[in-house]
Amino acid sequence: MRAVTTLANKSAQAAEVTLITRIRNAKGQEVAKTESKQAVAAGASADVSQALTIKSPERWSVDQPRLYTAITEVYEQQRLLDRVETSFGVRTISMDAQNGFRLNGQPLKLKGGCIHHDHGPLGAKSFDRAEERKVELLKASGYNAIRCSHNPPAPALLAACDRLGMLVIDEAFDMWREAKNPFDYHLYFDRWWQHDVASMVRRDRNHPSIIMWSLGNEIPERGSPAGVQTARQLADYVRKLDPTRPITSGVNGLNPDKDPYFAVLDVSGYNYAAGGDHHQPAIYAQDHARLPQRVMYGAESYPLEAFGSWMDVVNHPYVVGDFVWTAFDYIGEASIGWLGYWQNQGFFPWNLAYCGDLDICGWKRPQSYYRDALWKPNQVSVFVQPPTPSFPLNPGKEEWSKWEWHDVLADWTWPGQENKSLNVEVYSSCERVELLLNGRSLGSKPTTRATRFQANWAVLYQAGVLQAVGYNGRKEVGTAELRSAEAPARFRLTPDRGTIRANGQDLSYVTVEVLDQKGIRNPKAEVPLQFALTGPGTIVGVGNANPISLESYQRPERTTWQGRCMVIIKGGQEAGKVTLRATAAGLPGADVEITVQ
């Protein structure tokens, strides 16, 4: 391996320094070392290249994200001037139309999602734990890749991807010289693009999680000769800074006029290829027939087209992955996942996009369970279509606007609907699923690729237990159930971490649920809650994922939605016990204790 270190002499005298680089493995054992002497003129910089050999290196992968640490020290005579630790991994990547994407020589399909920088109730604040939790939740939902949109992410997010085994497309811009909005980056592009690209690549190039650099998203000039020239300029500069990774871009309007733009890139990012902008089904196959060496992936895809988008990846080695818009819901582009485009001011009070697989609190939405069925074996989930729409519909929604999912809920509490028919949807990767109501079989149906891994039943509502049982052959391999809830009786407070660090940065996410007397969450409960915190910590965010709620994310109060809400607690600088108490009129209060140490 080669380590390149930039030495900057900010003093007024020339310096003769010794540069020592050590490599340590995850156990802290030194596995390589080298040193070099270098003269650096006053006020100048020098790049020092050092060769090191790690014998039988442990490879970094999504399943075993093994990391090394490079310790770089600069000495003048015996005096230590500077010391830097850099985490990195050893791995190989390759992409071609015949074999797709390969990590360490092994084929791997990119199970991807686009993410924004925000963290729901925290807004745009970046806490290390918030970044880490986002990656943890996506990994738990089957993702192995994320696309940053449309700007470089927080360093803590990339560090978490390195530690947890998540691949990353690191993206620079949302526009170049042509504007999308009057005051966006086009005003600064000519003066700042080179500085900003260098900042991104130099900062991030040691992260093993990063597999591609993206020059931008849906760049307005992507179809023009001027845009192609700019893309070539950007791509050449990125390759100069880092020749080890392919270059891509997210492109919409997928017509042959984009061929010159794609030709400048190494990998072609297709936005909404499964019938999006121009209603072109099978566009991957069409383009492969024209350009058989082009490597493609879905840089953005609609939740509603999850099946077709993923089958394109499964079917074609030249389609290396798919990235849904979006993996995590966000504040802004309000209501695209329900009312859709074109947006207008009459959509108020909508304020969330409502299109994420996970909502702003990090809870899985129904489409996330459907993606489980696409990506994982032995999955079963069951949902119910409400008798009236969850929110008013938009009769003018454009046909191509497909960021929504089916209007279904994990809810079998429907008082007043007794003996009326409700549509039940089951998502499953099992061969077949049997549906039972209060122990009585309603029959079994196949849930295979031929049925798009779905089955539907019309069920006459009776309170009790609705259960879906998945079978492979005669073997039961998975179950899911919904239970009818009675009146709210108490709260349950569940922290994601019971112990956090006393560094003024660490977070605990507390889920607050409204339960009936049997401990079943009541999905109809909308209870105004008040919160009080004692001890060395603060409440830094509250949320409930309701896309039309206008409640504050900051005040110590929140109304539950679908029977729950969330409180985010930040530890202080001192050790001790933090107690969160939740209260509401007519119900007993509840509390939970978190240790800050």
C-alpha atoms as one frame of an Amber mdcrd trajectory, in Angstrom:
protein
   0.000   0.000   0.000   1.011   3.631  -0.455   0.552   6.406   2.089   0.748
   9.970   0.811   1.119  12.671   3.455   1.063  16.407   2.842   3.507  18.275
   5.079   2.804  21.998   5.475   5.548  24.203   6.909   3.815  27.281   8.293
   6.944  28.642   9.969   9.330  31.274   8.656  12.297  28.844   8.442  12.997
  25.821   6.294  12.597  22.529   8.179  14.105  19.065   7.996  11.554  16.622
   9.450  11.122  12.901   9.931   7.786  11.389   8.917   6.884   8.097  10.643
   3.836   6.102   9.556   2.636   3.101  11.536  -0.241   0.776  10.649  -2.205
  -0.938  13.413  -4.899  -3.565  13.014  -8.216  -3.632  14.845  -6.561  -5.288
  17.853  -4.048  -2.463  18.161  -1.141  -4.564  16.884   1.426  -2.831  14.688
   1.539  -4.565  11.303   3.660  -2.124   9.276   5.976   0.847   9.808   8.115
   3.152   7.713   9.872   6.503   8.070  11.132   9.162   5.709  13.149  12.369
   5.952  11.868  15.423   4.150  13.003  19.018   3.740  10.181  21.556   3.523
  10.825  25.189   2.603   9.416  27.969   4.748   5.761  28.558   3.980   5.666
  25.630   1.558   4.112  22.173   1.410   5.472  18.826   0.293   3.768  15.535
  -0.487   5.625  12.501   0.855   4.825   9.090  -0.586   5.633   6.046   1.543
   5.318   2.366   0.647   4.146  -0.076   3.332   3.298  -3.758   3.208   0.593
  -5.413   5.300   1.096  -9.151   5.138  -2.149 -11.093   4.561  -4.405  -8.075
   5.160  -7.901  -8.562   6.536 -10.346  -7.342   3.921 -13.063  -4.792   4.634
 -16.538  -5.901   3.552 -20.180  -5.151   4.352 -20.395  -8.318   6.457 -16.984
  -8.005   8.115 -15.992  -4.322   8.134 -12.431  -4.776   9.347 -10.522  -1.537
   9.818  -6.912  -0.497  10.193  -5.479   2.711  11.654  -2.623   4.694  10.142
  -0.723   6.703  12.755   1.216   9.537  11.158   3.822  11.422  13.216   6.041
  14.328  12.240   9.283  14.921  14.187  11.871  17.668  14.044  14.910  15.994
  15.551  13.363  14.319  18.626  10.474  16.762  19.030   6.991  15.604  18.013
   5.373  18.348  15.930   2.136  16.670  14.894   0.265  13.370  15.102  -2.768
  12.205  13.096  -4.723   8.945  13.229  -6.559   7.868  10.079  -8.955   4.921
   9.920  -8.999   2.959   6.658  -9.832  -0.430   5.194  -8.285  -2.781   2.660
 -10.660  -3.854  -0.112 -11.033  -4.017  -3.862 -13.980  -2.861  -5.965 -14.761
  -3.333  -9.630 -17.733  -2.735 -11.918 -18.397  -3.966 -15.427 -21.420  -4.868
 -17.524 -20.661  -8.586 -17.484 -20.051  -9.116 -13.754 -21.734  -6.106 -12.171
 -20.329  -4.713  -8.939 -17.759  -6.828  -7.135 -16.373  -6.258  -3.646 -13.149
  -8.156  -2.994 -13.879 -10.121  -6.160 -17.329 -11.251  -4.990 -20.487 -10.105
  -6.832 -22.749  -7.908  -4.715 -26.018  -6.232  -5.661 -26.420  -2.758  -4.171
 -29.503  -2.700  -1.936 -29.599   1.037  -1.763 -31.443   4.068  -0.498 -31.009
   7.809  -0.868 -30.725   9.855   2.314 -30.789  13.532   3.195 -28.547  15.113
   5.808 -31.318  15.884   8.322 -32.345  13.775  11.329 -36.079  14.332  11.647
 -36.846  15.887  15.047 -33.242  17.127  15.320 -33.485  19.035  12.059 -30.125
  19.669  10.411 -28.125  19.233  13.628 -25.459  16.571  13.217 -24.690  14.533
  16.323 -22.330  11.589  15.903 -24.906   9.268  17.467 -27.658  10.477  15.126
 -25.483   9.667  12.123 -24.578   6.263  13.545 -28.180   5.399  14.413 -29.311
   6.227  10.885 -26.810   3.715   9.485 -27.720   1.104  12.112 -31.421   1.312
  11.261 -30.823   1.111   7.521 -28.476  -1.836   7.938 -31.095  -3.619  10.073
 -33.628  -3.077   7.260 -31.424  -4.846   4.713 -29.657  -1.932   3.084 -26.006
  -2.367   2.150 -25.591   0.963   0.332 -26.659   4.597   0.636 -26.494   7.486
  -1.771 -25.825  10.866  -0.167 -28.060  13.547  -1.611 -27.019  15.986  -2.786
 -24.000  17.119  -0.818 -21.122  15.557   1.115 -22.299  14.050   4.421 -21.119
  14.558   7.975 -17.797  12.814   8.674 -19.500  10.846  11.454 -21.872   9.261
   8.935 -18.978   7.963   6.849 -17.156   6.758   9.962 -20.300   4.834  10.957
 -20.538   3.330   7.461 -16.918   2.204   7.779 -17.542   0.591  11.170 -20.890
  -1.002  10.350 -20.307  -2.095   6.760 -22.387   0.226   4.578 -21.368   1.213
   1.047 -21.639   4.886   0.057 -22.018   7.044  -3.036 -20.537  10.400  -1.983
 -22.167  13.233  -3.941 -20.990  16.783  -4.531 -23.686  18.982  -6.076 -27.363
  19.447  -6.918 -26.618  21.992  -9.656 -23.669  23.506 -11.502 -23.890  26.717
 -13.555 -27.605  26.517 -14.359 -29.991  27.367 -11.524 -32.741  25.263 -10.025
 -33.606  28.109  -7.636 -32.676  31.822  -7.730 -30.188  31.729  -4.846 -28.699
  28.237  -5.096 -25.134  27.045  -5.739 -25.078  28.196  -9.395 -24.138  31.636
  -8.024 -20.916  30.192  -6.591 -20.052  27.315  -8.906 -17.359  28.932 -11.053
 -15.498  30.353  -8.077 -15.902  27.448  -5.679 -16.363  24.106  -7.489 -12.692
  23.165  -7.518 -12.172  24.046  -3.859 -15.329  22.205  -2.797 -14.624  19.068
  -4.841 -11.084  18.939  -3.445 -12.428  19.357   0.085 -14.824  16.443  -0.403
 -12.412  14.020  -2.038  -9.416  14.769   0.177 -11.524  14.585   3.318 -13.311
  11.363   2.389 -11.013   9.278   0.176  -9.662   7.092   2.989 -13.132   5.739
   3.819 -13.423   2.140   2.566 -17.207   2.518   2.560 -17.125   4.958  -0.359
 -17.391   3.133  -3.694 -18.283   6.001  -6.077 -17.958   9.755  -6.384 -21.058
  11.478  -7.769 -20.632  14.750  -9.644 -24.209  15.781  -9.044 -27.924  15.104
  -9.217 -30.292  15.934 -12.079 -27.953  18.670 -13.294 -29.987  21.037 -15.510
 -27.340  21.210 -18.276 -26.775  17.425 -18.398 -28.124  17.192 -21.970 -26.102
  20.072 -23.462 -22.561  20.222 -24.879 -21.673  22.779 -22.179 -22.846  20.361
 -19.488 -20.771  17.545 -20.978 -17.728  19.805 -20.965 -18.280  20.708 -17.312
 -18.785  17.051 -16.408 -15.496  16.159 -18.097 -13.734  18.943 -16.234 -15.131
  17.732 -12.902 -14.446  14.071 -13.628 -10.845  14.701 -14.651 -10.240  16.667
 -11.480 -11.768  13.984  -9.247  -9.665  11.279 -10.961  -6.561  13.367 -10.319
  -7.404  13.500  -6.613  -8.487   9.851  -6.400  -7.994   7.454  -9.325  -9.254
   4.436  -7.346 -13.034   4.922  -7.524 -15.490   5.199 -10.425 -17.365   8.436
 -11.094 -21.118   8.683 -11.461 -24.045  11.098 -11.490 -27.797  10.849 -10.919
 -29.547  11.591 -14.220 -33.207  12.079 -15.085 -34.802  12.482 -18.512 -33.286
   9.221 -19.718 -33.126   9.745 -23.467 -30.213   9.088 -25.859 -29.382  12.803
 -25.744 -27.775  12.031 -22.347 -25.295   9.587 -23.956 -22.464  12.153 -24.255
 -22.909  13.039 -20.562 -22.910   9.389 -19.482 -19.821   8.768 -21.659 -17.797
  11.076 -19.393 -18.765   8.970 -16.358 -17.691   5.468 -15.335 -21.075   4.331
 -13.984 -24.469   5.663 -15.088 -26.973   6.636 -12.415 -30.549   6.330 -13.713
 -33.260   8.300 -11.912 -36.711   6.702 -12.278 -35.822   4.242 -15.028 -38.780
   1.922 -14.386 -41.300   4.166 -16.100 -40.533   7.538 -14.561 -40.028  10.783
 -16.439 -40.813   9.532 -19.923 -42.812   6.373 -19.218 -40.156   4.072 -20.636
 -40.472   0.554 -19.244 -37.436  -1.691 -19.732 -35.201   1.306 -20.351 -32.221
  -0.579 -18.867 -32.572  -3.353 -21.467 -33.068  -0.838 -24.269 -29.926   1.046
 -23.333 -27.945  -2.150 -22.844 -28.847  -3.179 -26.383 -27.527   0.175 -27.649
 -24.488   0.365 -25.351 -23.606  -3.114 -24.042 -20.640  -1.960 -21.940 -22.553
   0.672 -19.957 -22.822  -0.049 -16.206 -26.070   1.257 -14.739 -27.936   1.486
 -11.454 -31.118   3.083 -10.187 -29.845   6.267  -8.561 -33.433   7.095  -7.578
 -36.543   4.942  -7.823 -40.158   5.224  -6.717 -41.347   3.281  -3.651 -44.437
   2.305  -5.630 -42.219   0.636  -8.259 -40.048  -1.263  -5.780 -40.791  -4.655
  -7.315 -39.920  -3.749 -10.893 -36.906  -1.689  -9.870 -35.422  -4.555  -7.875
 -36.243  -7.202 -10.472 -34.257  -5.155 -13.004 -31.280  -5.486 -10.650 -31.863
  -9.218 -10.144 -32.298  -9.858 -13.863 -29.406  -7.879 -15.330 -25.722  -8.018
 -14.294 -25.190  -4.600 -15.882 -27.708  -3.057 -13.424 -25.633  -3.095 -10.251
 -28.190  -1.796  -7.746 -31.183   0.336  -6.913 -31.475   3.339  -4.580 -35.025
   4.198  -3.514 -36.097   7.792  -2.988 -35.946   7.682  -0.060 -34.612   5.333
   2.556 -35.316   7.787   5.403 -38.137  10.314   5.465 -37.278  13.996   5.795
 -38.603  17.483   6.400 -39.323  19.249   3.122 -40.704  18.396  -0.332 -43.845
  18.224   1.752 -46.382  15.526   0.855 -44.705  14.111  -2.272 -45.429  10.679
  -0.775 -49.179  11.342  -0.629 -50.398  14.398  -2.530 -47.505  14.200  -4.998
 -46.688  16.704  -7.729 -47.311  19.359  -8.665 -47.119  20.927  -5.244 -49.008
  24.047  -4.166 -49.519  26.134  -1.037 -52.897  24.517  -0.458 -51.053  21.378
   0.694 -50.397  23.053   4.073 -50.090  21.807   6.832 -48.110  18.956   5.231
 -44.422  19.389   6.149 -42.832  15.946   5.713 -42.057  14.301   2.389 -43.768
  11.113   3.651 -41.935   8.934   1.140 -39.254   7.254   3.272 -39.009   3.549
   3.958 -38.318   4.643   7.532 -40.179   7.604   8.986 -38.472  10.604  10.612
 -38.370   8.786  13.962 -36.684   5.768  12.368 -39.718   3.471  12.528 -40.331
   1.150   9.597 -43.222   2.092   7.331 -45.201  -0.533   5.342 -43.055  -0.134
   2.233 -39.985  -1.033   4.302 -41.603  -4.360   5.183 -42.315  -4.924   1.502
 -38.642  -4.308   0.753 -37.823  -6.934   3.393 -39.792  -9.407   1.271 -37.802
  -8.380  -1.821 -34.423  -8.609  -0.108 -34.607 -11.232   2.651 -35.816 -14.841
   2.993 -38.689 -15.997   5.230 -40.258 -12.555   5.667 -43.930 -12.063   6.565
 -45.802  -8.840   7.377 -49.498  -7.962   7.442 -51.274  -4.618   6.912 -54.826
  -3.328   6.580 -56.281  -0.738   4.227 -58.364   1.745   6.247 -62.040   2.009
   5.217 -61.526   5.705   4.455 -58.226   7.243   3.242 -55.721   8.132   5.944
 -55.545  11.693   4.554 -57.542  13.586   1.899 -56.384  12.710  -1.610 -55.169
  15.027  -4.368 -57.410  14.548  -7.423 -54.904  16.464  -9.556 -51.826  14.352
  -8.769 -49.675  13.722 -11.818 -49.617  10.169 -13.156 -45.813  10.003 -13.018
 -45.685  11.085  -9.354 -45.234   7.733  -7.578 -43.426   8.426  -4.309 -46.377
   7.115  -2.281 -47.026   3.607  -1.012 -50.315   1.768  -0.579 -52.524   3.320
   2.092 -52.169   0.503   4.624 -51.628   0.390   8.385 -50.372  -2.114  10.938
 -53.742  -1.845  12.669 -56.504  -4.320  13.583 -58.445  -1.891  15.788 -61.502
  -0.772  13.813 -64.457  -0.161  16.127 -67.647   0.389  14.140 -66.456  -1.792
  11.236 -67.682  -5.110  12.649 -68.679  -7.563   9.874 -67.640  -5.074   7.211
 -65.037  -6.066   4.636 -61.482  -4.740   5.027 -58.678  -5.285   2.520 -55.709
  -7.074   4.096 -52.281  -6.974   2.391 -49.539  -9.480   3.187 -45.927  -9.049
   2.044 -43.850 -12.210   2.132 -40.818 -13.937   0.654 -42.180 -17.324   1.761
 -43.681 -19.677  -0.842 -47.171 -19.173   0.548 -48.961 -17.466   3.407 -51.986
 -18.565   5.408 -54.164 -15.887   6.999 -56.024 -16.605  10.238 -58.571 -14.518
  12.156 -58.957 -15.519  15.805 -57.480 -18.915  14.952 -59.796 -19.584  11.997
 -58.071 -20.064   8.652 -59.065 -17.729   5.834 -57.077 -19.796   3.354 -53.546
 -19.666   2.011 -52.173 -17.902  -1.059 -48.847 -17.970  -2.922 -46.422 -15.118
  -2.256 -43.787 -15.606  -4.928 -42.205 -13.514  -7.623 -45.238 -14.367  -9.786
 -47.475 -12.595  -7.239 -44.930  -9.803  -6.619 -44.407 -11.261  -3.125 -47.854
 -10.019  -2.110 -51.254 -11.510  -1.325 -54.577  -9.840  -0.561 -57.632 -10.954
   1.371 -61.036  -9.347   1.902 -61.730  -9.951   5.598 -64.936  -9.280   7.542
 -63.710  -7.353  10.571 -63.958  -8.919  13.995 -61.816  -7.735  16.891 -59.107
 -10.104  18.056 -55.961 -11.472  16.392 -55.186 -11.331  12.670 -52.254 -13.603
  11.948 -50.253 -14.319   8.776 -48.170 -17.517   8.730 -45.513 -18.059   6.058
 -44.618 -21.529   4.763 -41.903 -22.996   2.591 -43.338 -26.334   1.594 -45.039
 -27.584   4.726 -42.552 -25.877   7.051 -43.662 -22.782   8.970 -40.867 -20.203
   8.615 -42.362 -16.863   9.679 -45.354 -15.186  11.293 -46.781 -11.719  11.725
 -49.841 -10.627  13.637 -52.010  -7.657  14.487 -54.007  -7.515  17.725 -57.018
  -5.346  18.417 -56.364  -2.824  21.170 -58.685  -1.716  23.929 -58.844   1.727
  25.516 -55.518   3.404  26.450 -54.456   2.415  29.967 -50.768   3.310  30.364
 -47.523   4.364  28.691 -44.351   2.450  27.954 -41.032   4.281  27.587 -38.276
   2.341  25.792 -34.818   3.873  25.220 -32.706   2.562  22.358 -29.713   2.831
  24.718 -29.922   2.765  28.496 -26.392   4.104  28.942 -24.842   7.050  27.083
 -21.538   8.873  27.370 -21.083  12.053  29.410 -19.582  14.030  26.532 -22.333
  16.536  25.825 -23.013  14.842  22.479 -24.360  11.329  23.019 -28.051  10.594
  22.495 -30.717   8.178  23.665 -33.881   7.815  21.564 -36.864   7.003  23.768
 -39.974   5.508  22.158 -43.164   6.385  24.063 -46.126   4.051  23.391 -49.754
   4.194  24.496 -50.799   0.694  25.616 -54.079  -0.895  26.629 -54.422  -2.946
  29.810 -53.015  -6.027  28.005 -49.901  -4.208  26.813 -51.048  -3.798  23.192
 -50.225  -0.474  21.527 -53.387   1.363  20.572 -52.798   2.645  17.003 -55.760
   5.009  17.248 -54.464   6.784  20.376 -53.669  10.472  19.901 -52.753  11.528
  23.429 -51.146  14.913  24.259 -48.103  14.123  26.415 -45.890  16.325  28.547
 -42.283  15.432  29.338 -40.027  16.358  32.251 -36.333  15.534  32.542 -34.176
  15.465  35.657 -30.446  14.839  35.866 -27.434  15.685  33.645 -29.176  15.753
  30.264 -31.534  17.707  28.028 -34.395  16.994  25.652 -33.095  17.957  22.195
 -35.968  16.735  20.046 -39.473  15.269  20.070 -41.429  13.802  17.170 -44.249
  11.520  16.168 -43.793  11.153  12.357 -47.234  12.633  11.656 -46.689  14.428
   8.328 -49.280  17.137   9.026 -48.418  17.844  12.671 -47.442  21.458  13.359
 -46.194  20.759  16.885 -42.760  21.972  17.913 -39.804  19.596  17.661 -38.249
  21.433  20.612 -40.897  21.834  23.287 -41.154  19.092  25.987 -44.542  17.910
  24.724 -45.959  15.882  21.845 -49.193  14.244  20.803 -48.877  10.552  20.046
 -49.708   9.453  16.499 -50.583   5.860  15.705 -50.145   5.344  19.418 -46.572
   6.527  19.861 -44.072   9.361  19.810 -40.361   9.845  20.445 -38.168  11.867
  22.810 -34.467  12.382  22.054 -32.275  12.930  25.119 -28.745  14.325  25.006
 -26.361  13.562  27.832 -24.495  16.374  29.534 -20.830  16.658  30.501 -21.355
  15.158  33.967 -22.047  11.559  34.931 -25.271  10.624  36.660 -28.797   9.365
  36.178 -31.292  11.017  33.838 -34.983  10.370  34.420 -37.566  11.084  31.731
 -41.173  11.302  32.910 -44.212  11.305  30.627 -47.604  12.488  31.833 -51.076
  12.975  30.313 -54.510  13.781  31.621 -56.474  10.745  32.743 -53.600   8.239
  32.544 -50.907   7.244  35.058 -47.505   8.822  34.472 -44.496   6.718  33.475
 -40.765   7.222  33.567 -37.509   5.688  32.394 -33.974   6.077  33.712 -30.876
   6.499  31.534 -27.318   6.364  32.831 -24.881   9.060  31.717 -21.290   8.001
  32.286
